[in-house]
């Protein structure tokens, strides 16, 4: 035990021993949080291998001359146009100031060519960015060891590990890499230019994930609501009560299906993962068809609660899935009661400004079930006209940021210029959060900034603002 204690103390841990005569001994071993087993993606830059925590990895993108994805230079910043969004990029070799290395003869084995690049798309908080690497290997379960004292001041590293072949590699800290992207003014300007371009486009295009699930027409969900795509071994599916669940990233994820779809009895199944309210739910599908952009024009309504209706996508009639239906039951009755108790007033009237029908379908019923009166508007100009007319009093305003015609910042500025609305709380409810957005939100008089995937945080913020209003009154 002396050897065990010595080695654990070397890594900053402790060992406690309690003995009781005739009963036995109890050992309590504590190790630092930095020492853990995690899943990582192994990548290579300039001949050196590194590990990226898989929990921060959204997807992998290959760019080349024959690829649909291209790296662009806008306002002196590298960006990737990915599904109509501009993604700021950092080159791992340049960030770490790695020396150039000669290409190996087996590069062709990995498909490498002169103009080919691989991009690891990561998410930290509400911000997405891409890391350009030379090669992508496989995922591995590794033991994280604390970073050396000599490297603690380098914030792009969070630790190191020893691989099975004996080589020592560094583990990248996505937070440190994200800060490098945040310092990139050119990427911010490029994002602003992209928002202006979208506003100039009068026809609203939406990115859809198309898939096959059961009989009948193809199915579609808006890509902005999709968190990940996974392939699941059906042998890992368990039952919790009447629900199918799998162990997923240290938690349990409930699996659901559409009415005419069954989970296969053996092999693997494809799962579309949605993350909302700090929880995840997986929709089992037969197979993924494509990702396409199409005008948001729902032609036919649906009597089935699982669908918003039908529309034509890529020349085919497609059923659009109501993600709100899939997310039902994710919040327990006890949690809902707690949120209802946070409603400062049953008479609280909320103005929701949201151009996406999908997020309106997620947000309006949720807030209504908690006792709020909600009036939703699909555009900022329409909402502003209602405010100017002054016929409907609102206690709080919840607005999206990235909208055509007039964005949330411009909308907030106009509202704050009106005498009777200089005190009404304005909360940004958006899918994009970065330092630039937060700074600008404060400058236009917004009171809070909440991610769309966290409705509980929205309710807590609304309750807090309303209580402040009541104290002032």
Buried (B, 14 or more C-beta within 10 A) or exposed (E): EEEEBEEBEEEEBEBEEEEEEEEEEEEEEEEBEBBEEBBBBBBBBBBBBBBBBBEBBBBBBBBBEEEEBEBEEBBEBBBBBBEBBBBBBBBBBEBBEBEEEEEEEEEEEBEBEEEBBBBBBBBBEBBBBBBBBBBBEEBBEBEBBBBEEEEEEEEBBBBBBEEEEEEEBBBBBBBBBBBBBBEBEBBBBBBBEBBEEBBEEEEBEBBBBBBBBBEEBBBBBBBBBBBBBBEBEBEEBEEEEEEBBBEBEEEBBBBBBBEEBEBEEEEEBBBBBBBBBEBBBBBBBBEEBEEBEBEBEEEEEBEBEBBBBBBEBBEEEBBBBBBBBBBEEBBEEEEBEBBBEBBBBEEBBBBBBBBBBBBBBBBBEBBEEBBBBBBBBBBBBEBBEBBEEEEEEBBBBBBBBBBBBBBBBBBBBBBBEEEEBEEBBBBBBBBBBBEBBBEBBEEBBBBBBBBBBBBBBBBBBBBBBBEEBEEEE
